[in-house]
């Protein structure tokens, strides 16, 4: 067992390292407050309108996103007082909430439209600046959010003629609406589950580590890794008898030593070594306790014999 300790220590170290890597990769790490996207007041806000460039009468969606630090503010006490003049709401606002670590994202969607005369462009296009939205906490204003500018294009005049002729705004030379693209990051998607992939890679790394230790043992047989001892070596009858003798000799039990020597004598005689068999029989049944020095010397002779047979493939 002591001879296998280096191997088991290496395996234990590899397992601990792999587990530590998995824990570090998949655990819900508490991020540092340094570099948070919210300020000292505990919240950040972003406003958007889709579409920002539209034709008269088109529905509009205004979105306000708040990021609240729960260590500073209670998200349940955050309210928004928006004003969209000259646009009017066409339905109740939609409020969604999602928590991330100690941050909370509150998203407010407002469906709007403007069919009033004020929204009819006097020329080809007209820009509108909506009133800022006031963010309140527990009834007290804590911030103001500006809406982006909205551009409304006329449906009459040159533009109406372009539609009647089947030409869109992109094909009409004298219609130059300042079309803008709304760039919005799409949600992150994964082809494979990150946690599962990390676990599989950690297991593969552990397998490669164990395999590398095994090949090191094969390349350097004297390395104390203990891989070779994991395989149960099939001993010949002579090798088994010698091993029993050496164990009995180490334990110092007289009866066991005599029986082991007698068994070894039988195996030597069977193997065609009558001289060594006679010596073993003499040591086994001499009147005094088998001499330790003579027994050790005899064991060495037998082991040399076994080594010679092995090297000679006999």
Rosetta blueprint (number, residue, H / E / L):
1 X L
2 X H
3 X H
4 X H
5 X H
6 X H
7 X H
8 X H
9 X H
10 X H
11 X H
12 X H
13 X H
14 X H
15 X H
16 X H
17 X H
18 X H
19 X H
20 X H
21 X H
22 X H
23 X H
24 X H
25 X H
26 X H
27 X L
28 X L
29 X L
30 X L
31 X L
32 X L
33 X L
34 X L
35 X L
36 X L
37 X L
38 X L
39 X L
40 X L
41 X L
42 X L
43 X E
44 X E
45 X E
46 X E
47 X E
48 X E
49 X E
50 X E
51 X L
52 X L
53 X E
54 X E
55 X E
56 X L
57 X L
58 X L
59 X L
60 X E
61 X E
62 X E
63 X E
64 X E
65 X E
66 X E
67 X E
68 X E
69 X E
70 X L
71 X L
72 X L
73 X L
74 X L
75 X H
76 X H
77 X H
78 X E
79 X E
80 X E
81 X E
82 X L
83 X L
84 X L
85 X L
86 X L
87 X L
88 X E
89 X E
90 X L
91 X L
92 X L
93 X L
94 X E
95 X E
96 X E
97 X E
98 X E
99 X E
100 X E
101 X L
102 X L
103 X E
104 X E
105 X E
106 X E
107 X E
108 X E
109 X E
110 X E
111 X E
112 X E
113 X E
114 X L
115 X L
116 X L
117 X H
118 X H
119 X H
120 X L
121 X L
122 X L
123 X L
124 X L
125 X E
126 X E
127 X E
128 X E
129 X L
130 X L
131 X L
132 X L
133 X E
134 X E
135 X E
136 X E
137 X E
138 X L
139 X L
140 X E
141 X E
142 X E
143 X E
144 X E
145 X E
146 X L
147 X L
148 X L
149 X L
150 X E
151 X E
152 X E
153 X E
154 X L
155 X L
156 X L
157 X L
158 X H
159 X H
160 X H
161 X H
162 X H
163 X H
164 X H
165 X L
166 X L
167 X L
168 X L
169 X L
170 X L
171 X L
172 X L
173 X L
174 X L
175 X L
176 X L
177 X L
178 X L
179 X L
180 X L
181 X L
182 X L
183 X L
184 X L
185 X L
186 X L
187 X L
188 X L
189 X L
190 X L
191 X L
192 X L
193 X L
194 X H
195 X H
196 X H
197 X H
198 X H
199 X H
200 X H
201 X H
202 X H
203 X H
204 X H
205 X H
206 X H
207 X H
208 X H
209 X H
210 X H
211 X H
212 X H
213 X H
214 X H
215 X H
216 X H
217 X H
218 X H
219 X H
220 X L
221 X L
222 X L
223 X L
224 X L
225 X L
226 X L
227 X L
228 X H
229 X H
230 X H
231 X L
232 X L
233 X L
234 X L
235 X L
236 X L
237 X H
238 X H
239 X H
240 X H
241 X H
242 X H
243 X H
244 X H
245 X H
246 X H
247 X H
248 X H
249 X H
250 X H
251 X H
252 X L
253 X L
254 X H
255 X H
256 X H
257 X H
258 X H
259 X H
260 X H
261 X H
262 X H
263 X H
264 X H
265 X H
266 X H
267 X H
268 X H
269 X H
270 X H
271 X L
272 X L
273 X L
274 X H
275 X H
276 X H
277 X H
278 X H
279 X H
280 X H
281 X H
282 X H
283 X H
284 X H
285 X H
286 X L
287 X L
288 X L
289 X L
290 X L
291 X L
292 X H
293 X H
294 X H
295 X H
296 X H
297 X H
298 X H
299 X H
300 X H
301 X H
302 X H
303 X H
304 X H
305 X H
306 X H
307 X H
308 X H
309 X H
310 X H
311 X H
312 X L
313 X L
314 X L
